[in-house]
């Protein structure tokens, strides 16, 4: 198996104005099943871009509340097979109980909704309050929005992946992760931050719709604010307000909406 972000495919472009069809290559992102096991227990199967896998699984575990927000795995192994990738990570013995309690086999598409959660009560799980909410200056949001494109190497090649950036309060971008799934990209960014031991205030900028899942990931990771380039859902607004997460949506290079 090739662990890469994208490959070249060939297409025939057909025009509406009667011009002759033209053949040309185009970069297409890889989408690969990644099976995640914690302490030998199959927990989830996710469709994701097969790069920065350690970041992805770490961020996923933080979002699932299996690791602390600044945690990392002491032991993680990646096994490539002809059907996909298997990642085996070990949690400390004291933290394994939630895996047994909530273990489920999920096949999640990049547009997943509840991702196999069987109990609707999970939507109302208490969220920790954001410890240091950030009131962002508009200039910081515009600076990050203007700069993120230069960090989207796979997105610029393919036009088919999402990006998640972690930014300083002044809008400077510290890191960016990309993936075919918007949830996966955010997990990778959160995981990278934890694995690098980076501290300090960050807000997230996501090239995605502002869904409640992304709001909850930002809250659990204790980010100071969340900025998205698209609109929020009602549940996203409610969950952000409940945890005190500042939310900025429909971010453009010259305007943004701050949720009240």
QUIPE-V651260 format. One line per field, one symbol per residue. ss: DSSP state (H for helix, E for strand, L for the rest). Layout:
BEGIN
ss->???
END
This chain:
BEGIN
ss->LLLLLEEEEEEEELLLLLLLLEEEEEEEELLEEEEEEELLEEEEEEEELLLLHHHHHHHHHHHLLLLLLLLLLLEEEEEELLLLEEEEEELLHHHLHHHHHHLLLLEELLLLLLLLLLLHHHHHLLLLLLLLLLLLLHHHHHHHHHHHHHHLHHHHHHLLLEEEEEELLLLLEEEEEEELLHHHHHHHHHHHHHHHLLLLLLEEEELLLELHHHHHHHHHLLLLEEEELLLELHHHHHHHHHHLLEEEELLLLLLLEELL
END
